[in-house]
Amino acid sequence: MKASNKMRNKRRRTRRPIMREIQSINPFTEDVVWSHELLSPEDADQKVDLSFEVQKPWARLEESDRLGCIQNLGNLLLEKKSEFARVITFEMGKTFASALAEVEKSANMFLYLSEHFPKWNSYNEIEMPSGKHRVTFQPLGVTLGIMPWNFPLWQAARFAAPSLALGNSVLLKPASNVFQSSKLFEELALEAGIPEGVYQHLSLDSRHMDHVIQNQKLAGVSLTGSASAGKKVGEIAGAQMKKMVFELGGSDPYIIMEDADLDLAASKCAESRLLNSGQSCICAKRFIVHEKVKEEFLELFVKEMKHKTFGDPMEESTGMGPMARKDLRLDLHDQVKRAVKAGGEILTGGSIPDRHGYFYPPTVLVDVDPQSSIYQQEFFGPVALVNSYSNEDEAFELANSTPFGLGSGIFSHDRERAGHLAETRIHSGMSVINDYLRSDVRLPFGGVKDSGFGRELSPFGIHEFANVKTVSIY
């Protein structure tokens, strides 16, 4: 059932002068594929006003009606998955197959949530000697998502879906190179029956986001981005006492123990490191290998990294697309050069190809000095750092040595012991044994340290933007 049948849609017709335009550049062809008019700060204020105005009627709807819209949105994404995937590939360069998988994953998350949200969101009765006590979950109001370009639909969807289900309204500011994906998602939300203004895309320059965050009508902010962006947004939002959830960078360590299945470890580690052309916060990035199996692992790992072919992301045979922007590739290449100065040896890759498109080859660096400043950074591209260890204390010290704490992994034949070590000795929000991490609607996603705070997904994540209210009756 469409909620718009129960709630009148309202439109703000006042338009202010457009400040300027921004372009989406195809990372493979290097051609401009879309141009977008940018909102002014005053335009953004009107968006917030509308979001505030429509939120309470949206929250007053029956939960089943809101979930009906969410279910509709999931089905629409499946119906239009090829169209949406093509837009993602043209905007940020991932392979069409990967983009298609992203759309399907997002659609299935909406469908799963529409079914399981009532159970996850049901109030809890608490037994006490006197009175009746229950914990309920109420919407906060207007919520803002500031989302990146690497998974333009999935990142937006996993923030928006639970917030909308709770009865919040959502403003979504995407990265400037994926505006078209974000606009298409907004169109589908309207088509699914979500009333106008309840979910809105913001075509806003990032330098004006502080203006939006300071708006008194905004109740909460979710950011997926860099640690530096998180600290800046946190300073502004914290001064306004707004609820925050931050999923920031990662430099995930994977420990390869002496008893590990090296074929499995090499295959899984390379697959993770090259996922999305290496542009994922949750990718395996640092590989800490027992000294007795280091050479054997490196031989297998380099072979796996070299095996990945790059080319036209729309071609089915292409294993890896270009990086999303030219400046990102230049930054990554500069990091590689600095890593070499810090003692690193390049075993494969490490140079910019002489061809069109923002490609960077799968690259393996070995023995970068862990004490160097470059080792403390996140490499956001297809570059792997490999170091060795002689004892477990050394391995876990190295694993925990960076400012990040998003994900981690261990490869070992003794799965139970590895699980215990992951639980007790690695300081991260997530860890995996004998595989690589993936986000999943059923599991909480998030990190510690400079990787952020709060959780997305799962029952833990859906209540981040809820008022957890205790009601006691005597």
ABEGO torsion letter per residue (X at the ends): XBAAAABBBBBBABBBBBABBBBBBBAAAGBBABBBBBBBAAAAAAAAAAAAAAAAAAAABBAAAAAAAAAAAAAAAAAAAAAAAAAAAAAAGBBAAAAAAAAAAAAAAAAAAAAAAAAAABBBBBBBABEBBBBBBBBAEBBBBBBBAABAAAAAAAAAAAAAAAGBBBBBBBBAAAAAAAAAAAAAAAAAGBBBGABBBBBBBAAAAAAAAABAABABBBBBBBAAAAAAAAAAAAAAGBBBBBBBBBBBBBBBBAABBAAAAAAAAAAAAABGGGBBAABBABBBBBAAAAAAAAAAAAAAAAABBBEBAABAABABBBBABAAAAAAAAAAAAAAAAAGBBBABEGBBBBBBEBBBBBBBBBGBBAABAAAABBBBEBBBBBBBBABAAAAAAAAAABABBABBBBBBABAAAAAAAAAAABBBABBBBGBBBBBBAABBBEBBEAAEBEBBEEAAAAAAABBBBBBBBX
